[in-house]
Amino acid sequence: MAALHINPPENFTFSTPSYWSKWKMRFERYRIASGLSTKTGNEQVNSLLYIMGEQAEDIFSSFGLSETEQDDFDTVLKKFNDHFVKQNTIFERAQFNKRVQLDGESVNKFITALYTLAEHCVQGA
């Protein structure tokens, strides 16, 4: 039986860090379906960085990981999660702060939209 060829997800769009969770989910599906999850940690980390794109190298270098940590996929993924959550918080707050009531929008719909946006804001961060 021929092996199934799975294409990796598109490079991550660093200009929209709020998409990190969705991109990470796509990568995780690729990682499992392609058999990458059975490879060494080093191979998984290098695949992650390559598929994410060039800018991932700079971010990865800024983590200051030991050689052992650099080869641990879960550690590297957690570092990227932490990195994008920080940026995501700023983005989500900006989205909340710039939301205004639209012409013809009821007060109830406007307040509901504010509550929805507020769910993504981190209190006290």
C-alpha positions, 0 to 999 in steps of 0.5 A: 500500500502506498504511503499517504503524502500529507502537505504541511500547513502554510507558513505562519503569518507572524503579522497576525499572532492571534491565529497562532492557536489555529495554525498550531492545531493544523500543524499538530494534525499534520504532525500526527498524520504525517508520522512526524510525531514518531520522529526525534524531538530534534526532527520535530523542532526543526520541522516546526521551525521550517514550516513556520517560516524564517521569522520563527528562527529569530523568535526561537533564538530569543528563547535562550534554550539549552541544547537539550531544551532546543531538542524537546518539542514540547518545551519549544512549543510551550515557548512559542505558546507563551510568546504568542499569548503575550502578543495576542493579549495586546492585540485583543485589548486593542480590538476591544478598545477600538470597538464602537457601536455601529450605525443601526446596531442595537445597544444589546448587540453592541454590549454582546459584542463587547462581552465577546471581545472582553472574553479574549482580554487577560485581566491584569496582564 
